[in-house]
Amino acid sequence: MVSPRRRGDVLDETGSASPRRFSGPSTGDERAMLAGFLADQRTTLVLKCAGLDGTEGAASIARRAVEPSTLSLLGLVRHLTDVERRWFGAVLAGQDDAGPLWSSAGDPDGDFDGAEADPASVAAAWKAWREAVDFAERFAAEAPDLDVSGHDAWRGTVSLRWVLVHMIEEYARHNGHADLLRERIDGARGV
């Protein structure tokens, strides 16, 4: 089991959990609070996937929701990786190579549809997720202020502040899906 790391750190996928899932500050400046809430949501995703490793775990993490949905925990990890890369890498940092890894204009659900029950695919997804999160955390910490902005074709000009709030919402919504998926896998609730 992985122990939660402190402020700004994210757990890995090996399954270690601590009852202290929510460790962000409850007072203080806006950046620390937003970063703390986002770190807590990221940790929640990791906890929802905790202990699903090896061949049997890979089959579990890739297990689909009720047909015809292709929703799975692995699909969520892949989707949130693409979302992290998009908002922090492509939009805010202007990185040309920070596009989606699994979805595309031609296959917008590739992050879910292509989630395979293979330990190597699961490991690759977690590695990409950790890299995207590490970049996002560094970017948010090093930005001069929350008004740093970038241009997005969907929203227009967006600030770091907006992206942090949006990412908290994105994770919270998908962590609700992860609750249901995990309970369907092994009955685990409240992880």
Residue pairs with C-beta under 8 A, 6 or more apart in sequence:
1 14
1 15
1 16
1 17
1 50
1 51
2 11
2 12
2 13
2 14
2 15
2 16
2 17
2 46
2 50
3 11
3 16
3 18
4 11
4 17
4 18
4 20
4 21
4 23
4 43
5 11
6 23
7 23
7 24
7 35
7 36
7 39
8 35
8 39
8 137
8 141
9 39
10 39
10 42
10 43
10 46
10 130
10 133
10 134
10 137
11 17
11 43
11 46
11 47
12 46
12 126
12 130
13 46
13 49
13 50
13 53
13 77
13 122
13 126
14 50
14 53
15 50
15 51
15 52
15 53
16 50
17 47
17 50
17 191
21 40
21 43
21 44
21 47
22 40
23 36
23 39
23 40
23 43
24 32
24 33
24 35
24 36
24 37
24 39
24 40
25 32
25 33
25 36
26 33
30 146
30 161
31 140
31 146
34 140
34 146
34 161
34 164
34 165
34 168
35 137
35 140
35 141
35 164
37 168
38 164
38 167
38 168
38 171
39 137
41 167
41 168
41 171
41 172
41 175
42 133
42 171
44 171
44 175
44 178
45 76
45 77
45 80
45 171
45 174
45 175
45 178
47 191
48 73
48 175
48 178
48 179
48 181
48 182
48 191
49 61
49 73
49 77
49 178
49 182
50 191
51 57
52 58
52 60
52 61
52 73
52 185
53 119
53 122
54 119
55 119
57 119
57 122
58 117
58 118
58 119
58 121
58 122
59 117
60 73
60 185
60 186
61 72
61 73
61 74
61 77
61 117
61 122
61 185
62 72
62 73
62 74
62 75
62 115
62 116
62 117
62 118
62 121
62 122
63 72
63 73
63 117
63 181
63 184
63 185
64 70
64 71
64 72
65 71
65 72
65 177
65 180
65 181
65 184
70 109
70 112
70 113
70 115
71 112
71 177
71 181
72 112
72 115
72 181
73 178
73 181
73 182
73 185
74 115
74 116
74 117
74 121
74 122
74 125
75 111
75 112
75 113
75 115
76 174
76 177
76 178
76 181
77 125
77 126
77 129
78 101
78 102
78 111
78 112
78 114
78 115
78 125
78 128
78 129
79 102
79 103
79 111
79 112
79 174
80 129
80 170
80 171
80 174
81 101
81 102
81 111
81 125
81 128
81 129
81 132
82 100
82 101
82 102
82 103
82 111
83 167
83 170
84 129
84 132
84 133
84 135
84 136
84 167
85 98
85 99
85 100
85 101
85 132
85 135
86 98
86 99
86 100
87 136
87 152
87 158
87 163
87 166
87 167
88 98
88 132
88 135
88 136
88 139
88 140
88 163
89 95
89 97
89 98
89 132
89 135
89 136
90 96
90 98
90 99
91 150
91 151
91 152
91 158
91 163
92 139
92 143
92 148
92 149
92 150
92 158
92 160
92 163
93 135
93 139
93 150
94 150
100 110
100 111
101 111
101 128
102 110
102 111
102 114
103 109
103 110
103 111
104 110
107 113
107 114
115 121
115 125
136 167
139 160
140 160
140 164
143 160
145 160
146 159
146 160
146 161
146 164
147 159
147 160
147 161
148 159
148 160
149 157
149 158
149 159
149 160
150 157
150 158
151 157
151 158
152 158
155 162
158 166
179 189
182 188
182 189
182 191
183 189
